[in-house]
Amino acid sequence: MITQPDWTERASRYLKAELKRQGVTYDDLAARLNAIGFQETKASISNKISRGAFTAAFFLAALHVAGAQVVRIDDA
């Protein structure tokens, strides 16, 4: 059975991997998220992703502005 800490780690790894695939840095991500109404900095993004402590809204918005077209749960 997958526990909550496991899901937290998986979400963090998935987001990091997708950013890398898309060639998006944390600076790029901050600028793109800010353009759609979020208030993020490179440091705040780094902290959220390293802790795995982010909302579903942040996760989906980050994937969207990074250019992800599909979210595959099996890949997480």
Residue pairs with C-beta under 8 A, 6 or more apart in sequence:
2 10
8 52
8 53
9 52
10 76
11 52
11 54
11 59
11 76
12 49
12 50
12 51
12 52
13 76
14 75
14 76
15 49
15 54
15 59
15 62
15 63
16 49
18 63
18 66
18 68
19 25
19 26
19 29
19 62
19 66
22 66
22 67
22 68
24 32
24 65
24 66
24 67
26 42
26 45
26 46
26 49
27 42
29 40
29 45
29 62
29 65
29 66
30 40
30 41
30 42
30 44
30 45
32 65
32 66
33 40
33 45
33 58
33 61
33 62
33 65
34 40
35 65
36 61
36 65
38 58
38 61
45 62
48 54
48 58
54 62
60 71
63 71
